[in-house]
Amino acid sequence: AAQLRALHPHGSDPEPLASAGTPLVLFDGDDVIRLVRQRCRATAPGPSGWTDELVSICLVDPIILAHFCTMLTAIIANNLSDEARVLLRAAKLIAIGKPGSPQKIRPIAMGETLLKLASAIVLDKHGPVIQALFEPLQFGVSVPGGCERIVHAVRGEIESGQTVLTIDA
């Protein structure tokens, strides 16, 4: 457990994106339903036990959907108590052995579904802006074919005689 915690230490509290109550993203129940359905992939739950599949079942009821939208708006706008923020940022941590070195472990953190859903809403609504800000540095968020672009860029460097170094830290 100590080795796992050393590899995945507790982070510091992030700075709020905006003062509490500031609307950052406008979305509706249809957006939430669509994104939850896209995310239903039988992934492991975080500490609360909630999964996208469970959320999807709940959203059939219009009253529950309205309350989920209110809760997601509060998460996105950082309009949360300190206790709620701590619970949403919690993760279930497991260790998986590294291939070829079973005594070395890789930490796998399974975060909370509601926080991941709130993040998905922000990416859905502001993906192009986020992509424009980060594209020169990363290809994993809102970049169609991002992995393929990386593979082609690395292949081009190798073919031009450059040395490519990979590190598994």
Disulfide bonds with the S-S distance in Angstrom:
none
